Amino acid sequence: MLHRLCCSVLRSSKSTIAASRIAHRHLQNSSMAEASAKCELAVFDMAGTTVNEGNVVYKTVRQSIANAGYEFTLDEVLEFGAGKEKHQAIKDVLASKNITDADSQSIFEDFKKSLDESYANLEVGSFEGVPELLKTLRERDIKIALDTGYNSRLANMLLEKMGWEQGREYDTLVTSDDVVNGRPHPEMIQRCMKNTGVTDPTKVLKAGDSTIDIEEGKNTGCGITVGVTTGAQTREQLATASPTLIVDNLAEILEHI
């Protein structure tokens, strides 16, 4: 009898857990559906999210730091620097090993020079499905914004290389030059909203390839935050920021909005 009682309790416990999981998924899906139904603006990061440049920017950050005598792996650079304004990224990477005596400004100047040389001869393009995604969003009257830790000159150089034009592929571009506070502060998304006439952050979707992108969206109060695994960080790393959704390709968001 004791055996039957234990089995009954175990079955009841498993049923309760299963029901809880189903209820959680239903609540999450309902919340996402409610938010996406009102989506008026999609804000996308550039490198690693919409722009496929092979992580050249973070490889260059690592090399410039190494040129100054400090060794970091690319994974370490991505963990502590991804998604940030690049001078801030350099400072945060150095701080991760308590390096306080480095001349971050000199490293940043070396980085900018090296990146210019790398990008001058680099062929860049968008990730698979992204052009079709942008076209579909525009057909649904959803505004499209790009926000990036790049400065204006580099961002526009990449867009020119890809043949993207404002008013066609995207409605507005906000770079690190346009704001006082970089990610994860909400200022960049707020500027995107202002430029596109969107006033309610719950009607905004923010997608990017780093936890900083997700935190930026959450700090703004975005209705949907999306992590994408095509760039700087892994699914497991992105999950630590608790986005609404994690996808392996940006175009997958169409299945959810």
C-alpha angles and dihedrals in degrees: 000000000000089000092052091048092051091048090049092051091047092051090048091050093050090048091051092050092047091049090049092052092049091048091050092051090047092050092047092048092046092050092048092047091050092050096043092049087065097041112140101160134034115199115197132189115229118220111053093007110054100355121061107207098147096250089289092147094059093040086056092048089053093048094048091051089048090051087060091054102263120118122212131159119240089247090057092049090050093047096053103024109035117123097008134115101275100242088050089047090055092049092048093048090052091045090055087073094036093252104160104156098064121114098238092180092059090047089050092051090050089048093053093049093047093046091051089055093046095047094045090071099027123112109217132182142164124274119264112284096012098109090051090047092054091048092051093048090052090049087055091051092246112148117232125216132179119209123182146170087230119103117249096261095054094042092052091045090056092047090050091051089053093045093239118155132196109249092030112051095013141009102217141006124210119188135179088268091063099059141049095216122050128204136338085034110093095233096102094052090043088055090050089052093049092049092052099039096246113142105174115073091199086069091057128094118203121195131179145142098248140060087243089063090052093046089049090055093047092048088054092049095243115182092227130025119190131193117202123200098210095093144026106348141040128245089256093052092047091050091062088071091053100229121187089246141006119205135180093220128026092231088067090077088079087072089062106038 
